[in-house]
Amino acid sequence: ASNQTKTYGFGGTSASLGASGVMSSGLVNGETIGAVTLTTNDTTSTSGNYKVGTYTLTPSAATGGTFDPNNYTITYDNAPTGLTVNQLGLTVSATGINKSYDGTKAATVTLSDNHIAGDTVTDAYTDASFASPKVANNIAVSVTGISISGADAGNYSANTTASTKADITAAALTITAKDQTQTYGFGGTSASLGTTGFTSSGLVNGETIGGVTLTTNDTLSGSK
């Protein structure tokens, strides 16, 4: 048998190995062999394809052509190296998930890939981050540390990074004015009400508000 080098996914049966990958010596008078049966000790994946690695490739059952097998004592030799199955390139893609503003670049994504139907492959990542923590649409998201696992993962070679986009939407923030009790004559402008008499809820990541403008529906006396 002749050596064969394949990429994972080419098949998982004797037929997928072909019937002509042999060399012969000893035929006489210009006789030919039409075909042989090729087998391997490789096993198959969940999807029924020969697994990645190097395995034996064994010919048998020569037939066809112009030769008569009854006229020969046939010796079948394995291929010197055999069947080499290389990993199939796997594309892992990311889809960004929108989030509410939290003051950080931390992102979340979902992963998908193009593995052969029937195989068991699981995608994972270690980090995803927005290019900016600010509110905006279609912000670039970088994904790193992509890896694959599962019963058939060894048959694939996957990318380790990916990129996508997602939105950061405004977070809800509530500012509530505090009650004030003053004595007449304290003032009659917004400035006299101060800028710090309030409480807030909804701030994230340790952010603070320095001041607000306070107004009232009170009216002024003749002296103001």
Stockholm file with secondary structure:
# STOCKHOLM 1.0

chainA/1-224         ASNQTKTYGFGGTSASLGASGVMSSGLVNGETIGAVTLTTNDTTSTSGNYKVGTYTLTPSAATGGTFDPNNYTITYDNAPTGLTVNQLGLTVSATGINKSYDGTKAATVTLSDNHIAGDTVTDAYTDASFASPKVANNIAVSVTGISISGADAGNYSANTTASTKADITAAALTITAKDQTQTYGFGGTSASLGTTGFTSSGLVNGETIGGVTLTTNDTLSGSK
#=GR chainA/1-224 SS CCCEEEETTSCSSGGGGCSCCCCCCCCCTTCCCCEEEEEESCCBCTTSCBCSEEECEEEEEEECSSCCGGGCCCCCCCCSSCEEEECEEECEEEEECCEECCSSCBCCEEEEECCCTTCCCEEECSEEEESCSSSEEEEEEEEECCEEESTTGGGEEECSCEEEEEEEECCCCEEEECCCCCCTTSCSSGGGGCSCCEEEECCCTTCCCCCCCCCCSCCCCTTC
#=GC SS_cons         CCCEEEETTSCSSGGGGCSCCCCCCCCCTTCCCCEEEEEESCCBCTTSCBCSEEECEEEEEEECSSCCGGGCCCCCCCCSSCEEEECEEECEEEEECCEECCSSCBCCEEEEECCCTTCCCEEECSEEEESCSSSEEEEEEEEECCEEESTTGGGEEECSCEEEEEEEECCCCEEEECCCCCCTTSCSSGGGGCSCCEEEECCCTTCCCCCCCCCCSCCCCTTC
//
